[in-house]
């Protein structure tokens, strides 16, 4: 065999060996990187579970809040919005109209049963985005009804009070599609009507 050929063959073997080491090193580095990602993946899964748990908690907590309010308003024959709305301050000119006898009974009915429907919707996780949106509207109305600017209710609440906090929680439930977490919205989204109608899908989330 000619010396040049042998020399070239030796160089080829060295290159193959070098490529093999480089490829093996890349595999090793990739495996090490994936191994390092395992704790991150586990943490992300735990965070996702925690997030779903918190969404479920806030949905049930807000649902119970509305249901408990409804229980006092529906089952107490003497309850009326008139006593509260007639004492509003900042927006008294607006709310006093609804406290007058012709409208007070209608508004009291709407408020009591509105609370009931919102509470049941949130507890069941059914049409959660719709009920939460109405809940946000009610919280803003109650915030203005309690307002004696810049205080809300009393001097312990400056500009903000729990109504705005509740409104923020309800907005979070809308954004996170809370009814899809252990709620009937998940079942409703799979029904043919929801599948074929984009408007219904948007309401469900």
Secondary structure, DSSP 8 states (H G I E B T S, - for coil): --HHHHHHHHHHHHHHHHHHHHHHHHHHHHHHHHHHHHHHHHHHHHHHHHHHHHHHHHHHHHHHHHHHHHHHHHS-TT--THHHHTT--TTHHHHHHHHSHHHHHHHHHHHHHHHHHHHHHHHHTSSHHHHHHHHHHHHHHHHHHTEETTEESSTT-BS--HHHHHHHHHHHHHHTTGGGSSSHHHHHTTSHHHHH-HHHHHHH-
